[in-house]
Amino acid sequence: MLTLADPALLAIPLADIAEPFVDLADYPDWAVDLSRSQIASRSPHFLEARRAVAERLQIAARHLPDGLRFCVKEAYRPLARQQRSYDEHLAKLRELRPELDETALLREASLYVAPPAVAPHPTGAALDVTLIDAKGQELDMGCPFNADSEESAGACYTDSPAISAQARTNRRMLSEAMRAAGFVNYPSEWWHWSYGDRYWAAVCGAPQALYAAVDESFLEPA
């Protein structure tokens, strides 16, 4: 699989479109997780994304079966938080996987936390989402949201065979809806989808990525 550690991603040009951010909590089309109990970011902008990303999520929502909704866990992530998470995960892997050389270590780290230079979340292009039913209960997706490969024994991979038939069905419904709206998935994280970042460009064959990372101060009211 193409990983976010692939140096080819850095060679993809950035259009750096000055597209505004919108607050996903303002939309009735999906639910949002305001608790932040499963994410590290404490940014007040964690549910903000590029306007085109929100518009595409509206399209995706219309492709879900009746009675199901998206629940957005995280969108924008400050670059400083991305760097901290990457460094922490890299340090954890150095302890757990001492047999890996540096190249293999960086690749393994990128399966769970994107290298800051190409990370989708700081650009406003990425969404972490799951599905909920009509009662607001999260569907069984085979492993917890944000569980890495070590914690989930590999079940975090979107196409993992080590999950129940029901979880596979639920993931398929999520995937079909998101892909119908033009999002791409990062295959080691069933919950992670993006549009307009460098990984999206590489997967889709687009000549350039649409969005560059933005500093958190950019999102503060004028």
C-alpha positions in Angstrom: 0.0 0.0 0.0 1.0 3.6 -0.6 1.9 5.1 2.8 2.3 8.6 4.0 6.0 8.0 4.5 6.5 7.6 0.7 8.9 10.4 -0.4 6.9 10.7 -3.7 4.2 12.5 -1.7 6.5 15.5 -1.0 7.0 15.9 -4.8 3.3 16.5 -5.4 2.7 20.3 -6.0 0.4 22.2 -3.7 -2.2 24.5 -5.3 -2.7 26.1 -1.8 -6.2 27.1 -2.6 -7.4 29.8 -0.1 -10.7 28.0 0.6 -12.5 28.9 3.8 -13.0 26.5 6.7 -16.4 25.7 8.0 -17.6 24.2 11.3 -18.9 20.7 10.9 -20.9 21.1 14.1 -23.2 23.5 12.3 -24.5 20.9 9.9 -27.6 18.8 10.5 -26.5 16.2 8.0 -24.4 14.3 10.6 -23.5 14.0 14.2 -20.3 15.2 15.8 -18.4 13.9 18.9 -18.0 17.0 21.1 -16.5 15.0 23.9 -13.0 14.6 22.3 -12.6 11.5 24.5 -10.9 9.6 21.7 -8.6 12.3 20.3 -5.5 14.1 21.6 -6.3 17.5 20.1 -7.6 20.2 22.4 -7.9 22.8 19.6 -11.3 24.6 19.6 -11.2 24.1 15.8 -11.1 20.3 15.8 -14.4 20.1 13.9 -13.5 22.5 11.2 -12.7 21.5 7.6 -12.5 23.0 4.2 -15.8 24.0 2.7 -15.5 21.5 -0.2 -14.8 18.7 2.3 -18.1 19.5 4.1 -20.0 19.7 0.8 -18.6 16.3 -0.2 -19.6 14.9 3.2 -23.1 16.0 2.5 -23.1 14.0 -0.7 -21.7 11.0 1.2 -24.5 11.3 3.8 -27.0 10.9 1.0 -25.5 7.5 0.1 -25.9 6.0 3.5 -28.8 3.5 4.1 -31.8 4.9 5.9 -31.4 5.2 9.6 -27.6 5.6 9.5 -25.6 8.8 10.0 -22.0 9.8 10.1 -20.4 10.8 13.4 -17.4 13.0 12.9 -14.7 12.6 15.5 -12.0 15.0 14.2 -11.2 17.2 11.2 -8.7 20.0 11.6 -5.6 19.3 13.7 -2.9 21.9 14.5 0.5 21.2 13.0 2.1 21.4 16.4 -0.3 18.6 17.7 0.4 16.5 14.6 4.2 16.8 15.2 3.8 15.9 18.9 1.6 12.8 18.1 4.1 11.7 15.4 7.1 12.0 17.7 5.3 10.2 20.5 4.3 7.3 18.2 7.7 7.1 16.7 9.2 6.8 20.2 6.7 4.1 21.2 7.6 2.1 18.1 11.3 2.4 18.7 10.7 0.6 22.0 8.3 -2.0 20.7 10.0 -2.7 17.3 13.8 -2.5 17.9 14.4 -4.8 15.0 13.2 -2.1 12.5 15.8 0.0 10.7 15.1 3.8 10.3 13.3 3.5 6.9 11.1 0.7 8.1 10.4 2.5 11.4 9.3 5.7 9.6 7.0 3.7 7.3 5.5 1.8 10.3 4.9 5.1 12.2 3.2 6.6 9.2 0.6 3.8 9.2 -1.0 5.4 12.3 0.3 9.0 12.5 1.1 11.0 9.3 4.5 12.7 9.0 3.7 16.4 9.6 5.1 17.4 6.2 2.3 15.6 4.4 -0.3 15.2 7.1 -3.9 15.7 5.8 -5.5 16.9 9.1 -3.6 20.2 9.4 -4.7 21.1 5.9 -8.4 20.8 6.7 -8.8 18.0 4.1 -9.2 15.0 6.4 -12.1 13.6 8.4 -12.1 10.9 11.0 -15.6 9.4 10.9 -17.7 6.4 12.0 -21.4 5.4 11.7 -24.2 5.7 14.2 -27.7 4.3 14.1 -31.0 6.1 14.7 -30.5 5.9 18.4 -27.1 7.5 18.2 -25.3 4.3 19.0 -22.0 3.7 17.2 -22.0 0.7 14.9 -19.5 -2.2 15.4 -16.6 -1.3 13.1 -14.4 -4.2 14.1 -12.1 -2.3 16.5 -12.3 1.0 18.4 -11.8 4.3 16.6 -8.1 5.4 16.7 -6.8 2.0 17.8 -3.4 1.4 16.2 -2.2 -1.8 14.7 -0.6 -3.0 18.0 -3.7 -2.3 20.0 -6.1 -3.8 17.5 -3.9 -6.7 16.2 -4.2 -5.2 12.8 -8.0 -4.9 12.8 -7.6 -1.1 12.2 -6.8 -1.9 8.6 -9.9 -1.1 6.5 -9.8 -4.4 4.7 -8.8 -6.5 7.7 -10.1 -10.1 7.5 -9.9 -10.4 11.3 -13.2 -8.8 12.0 -16.8 -10.0 12.2 -19.1 -10.2 9.2 -21.2 -7.5 10.7 -18.2 -5.2 11.1 -17.2 -5.8 7.5 -20.7 -4.9 6.4 -20.6 -1.7 8.4 -17.2 -0.7 7.0 -18.4 -1.4 3.5 -21.4 1.0 4.0 -19.0 3.7 5.3 -16.6 3.1 2.5 -19.1 3.1 -0.3 -20.7 6.3 0.9 -17.4 8.1 1.3 -15.9 7.0 -2.0 -19.1 8.0 -3.8 -18.4 11.5 -2.7 -14.8 11.5 -3.9 -13.0 10.8 -0.6 -10.0 8.4 -0.3 -9.3 6.2 2.6 -6.0 5.6 4.3 -6.0 1.8 4.3 -4.5 1.3 7.8 -7.2 3.4 9.4 -10.8 2.6 8.5 -12.0 5.9 10.0 -9.7 8.2 8.1 -10.9 9.8 4.8 -9.6 12.8 2.9 -10.2 15.0 -0.1 -7.7 17.6 -1.5 -4.5 16.6 0.3 -1.3 15.1 -1.1 -2.3 11.5 -0.3 -5.7 12.1 -2.1 -3.8 13.5 -5.1 -1.5 10.5 -5.2 -4.3 8.0 -5.0 -6.5 9.8 -7.6 -3.7 10.8 -9.9 -4.5 14.5 -9.5 -1.7 16.8 -10.8 -1.6 18.7 -7.5 -3.0 18.7 -4.0 -5.5 21.4 -3.3 -4.7 22.4 0.2 -1.6 23.3 2.3 -1.4 23.1 6.0 -2.6 26.2 7.9 -1.5 27.5 11.2 -4.2 27.4 13.9 -4.1 31.2 14.1 -5.6 31.3 10.6 -8.8 29.9 12.0 -9.2 32.5 14.7 -11.9 35.1 14.2 -10.6 38.3 12.7 
